[in-house]
Amino acid sequence: SGGLYRVVPAAAGTPVLAGDAGSGGAVIALRYASAEDLARVLQPFVGTGGKVSADPGRNVLLIAWLVMVVQGSDVLQYIWGKLLGRHKVAPELSPSKTLEGLLGGVASATLLGAALYWITPFTPGQSALMALVVCTLGYCGGLVMSAIKRDRGVKDWGSVIEGHGGML
């Protein structure tokens, strides 16, 4: 099926990517958010102990935390999937993603996020909860991007690293 994707304004002014993603259609919200935005959004859920730093130079560490946790999750999901993967999650979309990879990778990256709490304004528990949310949403986003790649007939987003799916 030939789905065209276009950016359309949402009610609140946040652009969304709308289009036909094969059989069911898809709407994907696009918003450029920083790790500081993420911290503010998750603050009510992780407690009131953490505060976003007034020092903008310190806030860049939140972005470093986010990149390390997300990339760590991706690599750890791959490793856990290769070591123990038996149950496919969505073979039509991404044949190599397994339940064991998902659970092992997200759990390991959650621990990584908790261990890196010291570069965030959060406690280890708050940092772990944020990492869990980020990793879970990252996995779901990966499935959505796999669906778009399948729909468009694209294998990888890039070829910078051989064997890697690429970057968007």
WONOR-V940856 format. One line per field, one symbol per residue. psi: psi as a letter, one per 40 degrees, with the letter a starting at -180 (. if undefined). burial: + if it has 24 or more other C-alpha atoms within 12 Angstrom, else -. A space follows every 10 residues. Layout:
psi=???
burial=???
This chain:
psi=ighhhihihi deehiihiah fbdeiihhhh hhiidddddd dedddeaedi hhiehddddd dddddddddd dddddddddd dddehdhhdg dddgeehidd dddddddddd dddddedeei eiiddddddd dddddddddd dddddddddd defhdieafd hheieii.
burial=---------- ------+-+- +-----++-- ----++-+++ -++--+---+ ++------+- ++-+++++++ ++++++++++ +--------- --++-+++++ ++++++++++ +++++++-++ ++++++++++ ++++++-++- -+++++++++ +--------- --------
